[in-house]
């Protein structure tokens, strides 16, 4: 696993949050990364929480 998608935010210091966005055609989970303003973690967490409540992807598990 690489961290190439988070390196820019680790360097810039922007808060970032990964959320589940569904499942692909093979049934594997997909995700998105939301990036916020400096020192605005509260807004970032509210956005992530609102998305989770609206979509409920966090309640599903991939088939093994």
C-alpha positions in Angstrom: 0.0 0.0 0.0 1.3 3.4 -0.9 0.6 6.8 0.5 0.9 8.7 -2.7 -2.7 10.1 -2.4 -2.0 11.6 1.0 1.6 13.0 0.6 0.5 16.4 -0.6 -1.7 16.9 2.4 0.9 15.6 4.8 3.3 18.2 3.4 0.8 21.1 3.3 -0.8 20.3 6.7 -4.4 20.4 5.3 -6.7 18.1 7.2 -8.0 15.2 5.1 -10.7 12.5 5.6 -11.3 9.3 3.7 -14.9 8.0 3.3 -16.5 5.0 1.7 -18.3 5.9 -1.5 -19.7 2.5 -2.5 -18.5 -0.7 -4.2 -17.0 -1.3 -7.7 -18.2 -3.9 -10.2 -16.2 -6.6 -8.5 -17.7 -5.8 -5.1 -14.7 -4.1 -3.6 -15.1 -0.9 -1.6 -14.4 2.4 -3.1 -13.6 5.7 -1.3 -13.1 9.4 -1.7 -10.8 11.8 0.1 -12.2 15.1 1.4 -9.7 17.9 2.1 -10.4 20.9 4.3 -9.0 24.3 5.1 -6.2 24.6 7.6 -7.5 24.4 11.2 -11.0 23.6 10.0 -11.2 19.9 11.0 -14.7 20.5 12.4 -16.2 21.3 9.0 -14.4 18.4 7.4 -15.8 16.0 10.1 -19.3 17.4 9.6 -19.2 16.9 5.9 -18.0 13.3 6.3 -20.7 12.6 8.9 -23.4 14.0 6.8 -22.3 12.0 3.8 -22.2 8.8 5.9 -25.7 9.4 7.2 -27.1 10.1 3.7 -25.5 7.1 2.0 -25.1 4.4 4.6 -22.1 2.7 2.9 -20.5 2.2 6.2 -23.2 -0.3 7.1 -22.3 -2.7 4.2 -19.4 -5.1 4.1 -17.8 -6.6 0.9 -18.6 -10.2 0.2 -15.7 -12.5 0.9 
